[in-house]
Every structure is written in C-alpha cells, then in structure tokens.
Amino acid sequence: MQESTSMRHETACGVLLFQTRPRKSFLILLHEDDRIDLPKGRLERGEDELECALREMEEETGIDRDDVRVVDGFRFVTTWVMTKRSGARVTKSVVLFAVEAEGPCVVHTPDHDDYAWVTWQPPHSFPEHRTLDLALAAWEAFAAATKQRAPRRKAS
C-alpha cells in the first residue's frame, strides 16, 4: 500500500488593523510568553478569506466590522511548511487584509493577554514574527505605490 504524499493545507486569515487617530498606528496582540500576533484565525468551510479576516478581527478585538474600512487592493499571502506537535507536516498559509479605523479603537482581547498600538514608523522589525515583518513591508510598498490613499470601501 502506497502512503499519500500530499500534505494537509491550513489557511488562516486576518487583518493588519490601522488607526489614524490619535496617530497612525497598527495593532498587535500580546501573549503572556512575549509572543505577538495579529487578529487572525482559521478559515472555516464555506467562508471566503475576507469574511474570515473580519470575523476574526471582531472575535479577537471586539472591534465591529462597521467601524473599519477595508483598503482596496491590499491582500498579503505567505505560505510555509510546518511540523505540528503530533509530527504531522502541513502547509500553512496566512492571508492578511489591511483595514483602517478613523478614530481611536476600544479593544477587548478575550483570547489574548494584552494588545499594543505600534506607531507607524517604518521600517519595522519583529524578528520573532517573520509573517508580521513581511506583511508590514508589503503594506509599506503598497502604501508608497498608492500614496497611502488607496480607494477604500466599507467592510460590510
């Protein structure tokens, strides 16, 4: 009997959440063990990527999708192979969208220990979180190419 060589694929979707007031900054979620993360989570069956990203933002931050605007044209994807604790190897993809809140956001993080708003002063470096570094670099290039004023649409 021949063993299957195809790896399972997992996709997580989330957001780079920016606020413009009181200053341009982006949200990171903090864990007790000094790990950082973005609002993101597993793509559920029948759900599209943007819907998943907005749902995860609401669940992990308490910020309603009606209080943000999705930045048209920005979609960041990174994929890698990882080994689970069980020893199983899986291909993992993370898809991120940029969303902006016009004013200060009240954040409630039931799934995380704390959060921080990081002032936008590129280049940013989070050596312990390669995906965040790559996503921020992609956002910086996108923002420069679109003069940081990409057309926006309501998140709905």
VOPAGU-2260 file (C-alpha; in pm, 1 decimal, decimal comma):
REM VOPAGU-2260
SITE   aa  ch    i         X         Y         Z
SITE  MET   A    0       0,0       0,0       0,0
SITE  GLN   A    1     142,8     337,2    -101,9
SITE  GLU   A    2     134,5     619,7     151,0
SITE  SER   A    3     -14,6     952,3      41,8
SITE  THR   A    4     247,3    1220,8     -12,2
SITE  SER   A    5       7,9    1514,8     -15,8
SITE  MET   A    6      26,9    1740,2     286,0
SITE  ARG   A    7    -275,7    1888,5     452,2
SITE  HIS   A    8    -317,8    2261,8     386,9
SITE  GLU   A    9    -438,9    2506,2     652,4
SITE  THR   A   10    -533,7    2866,2     584,5
SITE  ALA   A   11    -568,1    3143,2     840,0
SITE  CYS   A   12    -699,1    3489,3     754,7
SITE  GLY   A   13    -662,7    3812,5     943,4
SITE  VAL   A   14    -605,3    4183,6     935,9
SITE  LEU   A   15    -341,0    4447,3     964,9
SITE  LEU   A   16    -554,1    4689,2    1166,9
SITE  PHE   A   17    -453,5    5054,8    1143,7
SITE  GLN   A   18    -595,5    5354,2    1324,2
SITE  THR   A   19    -525,0    5707,9    1208,3
SITE  ARG   A   20    -602,0    5895,2    1530,8
SITE  PRO   A   21    -458,1    5988,0    1768,2
SITE  ARG   A   22    -163,4    5887,0    1542,9
SITE  LYS   A   23    -115,3    5634,1    1263,3
SITE  SER   A   24     -50,4    5302,8    1433,1
SITE  PHE   A   25    -121,8    4932,5    1393,6
SITE  LEU   A   26    -246,9    4674,1    1639,5
SITE  ILE   A   27     -53,9    4376,1    1770,8
SITE  LEU   A   28    -189,3    4120,1    2014,1
SITE  LEU   A   29      32,8    4012,1    2302,8
SITE  HIS   A   30      67,6    3676,2    2475,5
SITE  GLU   A   31     197,0    3621,7    2828,7
SITE  ASP   A   32     504,0    3438,1    2695,4
SITE  ASP   A   33     611,2    3750,5    2496,4
SITE  ARG   A   34     476,7    3620,6    2165,5
SITE  ILE   A   35     296,5    3869,0    1945,1
SITE  ASP   A   36      27,3    3810,9    1686,8
SITE  LEU   A   37    -224,8    3976,9    1460,6
SITE  PRO   A   38    -601,5    3928,4    1471,5
SITE  LYS   A   39    -636,6    3614,1    1259,9
SITE  GLY   A   40    -771,7    3262,6    1264,6
SITE  ARG   A   41    -863,9    2952,9    1070,0
SITE  LEU   A   42   -1066,8    2980,8     751,8
SITE  GLU   A   43   -1390,9    2789,2     803,1
SITE  ARG   A   44   -1563,7    2576,2     540,0
SITE  GLY   A   45   -1783,7    2788,9     311,8
SITE  GLU   A   46   -1627,5    3115,7     430,3
SITE  ASP   A   47   -1433,5    3347,8     199,7
SITE  GLU   A   48   -1099,9    3494,9     306,7
SITE  LEU   A   49   -1221,2    3848,8     375,4
SITE  GLU   A   50   -1522,3    3725,4     572,5
SITE  CYS   A   51   -1289,6    3510,6     784,4
SITE  ALA   A   52   -1049,7    3801,5     841,9
SITE  LEU   A   53   -1328,8    4035,1     955,4
SITE  ARG   A   54   -1487,4    3768,1    1176,4
SITE  GLU   A   55   -1154,4    3700,6    1344,6
SITE  MET   A   56   -1097,3    4074,8    1394,4
SITE  GLU   A   57   -1434,2    4104,0    1567,2
SITE  GLU   A   58   -1377,3    3793,3    1782,2
SITE  GLU   A   59   -1021,6    3878,8    1886,6
SITE  THR   A   60   -1050,0    4256,9    1930,0
SITE  GLY   A   61   -1417,5    4333,5    1987,3
SITE  ILE   A   62   -1398,8    4589,3    1704,4
SITE  ASP   A   63   -1703,6    4575,6    1478,6
SITE  ARG   A   64   -1650,3    4548,0    1103,7
SITE  ASP   A   65   -1877,6    4851,3    1058,9
SITE  ASP   A   66   -1616,9    5061,4    1242,4
SITE  VAL   A   67   -1337,5    4992,7     992,0
SITE  ARG   A   68   -1275,8    5027,2     621,7
SITE  VAL   A   69   -1110,0    4758,0     413,2
SITE  VAL   A   70    -828,1    4900,0     199,3
SITE  ASP   A   71    -896,8    4800,5    -160,6
SITE  GLY   A   72    -616,8    4623,4    -340,7
SITE  PHE   A   73    -413,6    4502,5     -42,6
SITE  ARG   A   74    -400,9    4126,9      12,3
SITE  PHE   A   75     -87,3    3973,8     161,4
SITE  VAL   A   76     -23,8    3596,9     149,5
SITE  THR   A   77     262,3    3394,0     290,0
SITE  THR   A   78     292,5    3014,5     288,3
SITE  TRP   A   79     530,7    2774,6     461,6
SITE  VAL   A   80     557,8    2412,0     570,4
SITE  MET   A   81     541,0    2342,5     942,3
SITE  THR   A   82     554,5    2039,9    1168,1
SITE  LYS   A   83     273,3    2003,4    1420,3
SITE  ARG   A   84     332,7    1874,4    1773,6
SITE  SER   A   85     197,2    1540,3    1651,6
SITE  GLY   A   86     478,6    1525,0    1396,4
SITE  ALA   A   87     243,9    1575,8    1100,7
SITE  ARG   A   88     370,9    1817,9     838,3
SITE  VAL   A   89     122,9    2070,8     699,9
SITE  THR   A   90     135,5    2355,2     453,5
SITE  LYS   A   91      17,4    2671,6     627,9
SITE  SER   A   92     -94,4    2993,0     455,2
SITE  VAL   A   93    -177,4    3323,6     616,9
SITE  VAL   A   94    -383,3    3577,6     422,1
SITE  LEU   A   95    -396,9    3933,6     557,6
SITE  PHE   A   96    -608,6    4231,5     456,8
SITE  ALA   A   97    -549,2    4591,5     563,3
SITE  VAL   A   98    -829,6    4767,7     747,7
SITE  GLU   A   99    -838,7    5121,6     883,8
SITE  ALA   A  100   -1031,9    5277,7    1167,9
SITE  GLU   A  101   -1071,8    5654,2    1150,0
SITE  GLY   A  102   -1055,4    5714,9    1523,4
SITE  PRO   A  103    -923,6    5552,8    1837,0
SITE  CYS   A  104   -1049,7    5196,9    1880,9
SITE  VAL   A  105   -1157,9    5033,1    2203,4
SITE  VAL   A  106   -1004,8    4685,9    2201,7
SITE  HIS   A  107   -1130,4    4387,1    2402,3
SITE  THR   A  108    -898,9    4086,7    2371,7
SITE  PRO   A  109   -1066,9    3782,7    2527,6
SITE  ASP   A  110    -825,0    3540,1    2357,1
SITE  HIS   A  111    -501,8    3730,4    2428,0
SITE  ASP   A  112    -327,7    3868,0    2735,3
SITE  ASP   A  113    -293,5    4225,1    2608,8
SITE  TYR   A  114    -250,7    4437,8    2298,8
SITE  ALA   A  115     -47,5    4736,4    2183,2
SITE  TRP   A  116     -82,4    5006,0    1921,5
SITE  VAL   A  117     255,7    5042,4    1748,6
SITE  THR   A  118     324,4    5383,7    1594,3
SITE  TRP   A  119     376,8    5362,9    1219,0
SITE  GLN   A  120     746,3    5448,2    1176,1
SITE  PRO   A  121     890,1    5213,7     912,9
SITE  PRO   A  122    1095,9    5013,1     875,7
SITE  HIS   A  123     956,1    4787,5    1146,5
SITE  SER   A  124    1132,4    4479,9    1276,1
SITE  PHE   A  125     976,8    4195,3    1471,3
SITE  PRO   A  126    1245,2    3922,5    1447,2
SITE  GLU   A  127    1028,9    3675,4    1639,3
SITE  HIS   A  128     739,4    3719,1    1396,5
SITE  ARG   A  129     854,2    3684,6    1035,4
SITE  THR   A  130     499,7    3699,4     894,8
SITE  LEU   A  131     441,9    4038,5    1057,2
SITE  ASP   A  132     770,7    4174,4     917,8
SITE  LEU   A  133     682,0    4053,4     567,8
SITE  ALA   A  134     326,0    4189,0     589,6
SITE  LEU   A  135     440,6    4530,9     711,8
SITE  ALA   A  136     699,9    4552,1     433,6
SITE  ALA   A  137     429,7    4460,6     179,7
SITE  TRP   A  138     198,4    4725,5     327,4
SITE  GLU   A  139     475,2    4986,9     315,7
SITE  ALA   A  140     539,0    4912,8     -54,2
SITE  PHE   A  141     164,9    4915,0    -128,8
SITE  ALA   A  142     112,3    5242,6      59,0
SITE  ALA   A  143     404,8    5408,1    -120,8
SITE  ALA   A  144     278,0    5291,8    -460,5
SITE  THR   A  145     -71,7    5422,4    -386,5
SITE  LYS   A  146      44,0    5733,9    -199,4
SITE  GLN   A  147    -110,0    5588,2     120,7
SITE  ARG   A  148    -453,1    5686,3      -2,0
SITE  ALA   A  149    -583,6    5370,7    -159,0
SITE  PRO   A  150    -952,6    5372,6    -252,0
SITE  ARG   A  151   -1148,8    5237,3      40,6
SITE  ARG   A  152   -1473,7    5056,8      84,9
SITE  LYS   A  153   -1691,4    4985,8     383,7
SITE  ALA   A  154   -1615,5    4647,2     543,9
SITE  SER   A  155   -1979,6    4525,3     544,3
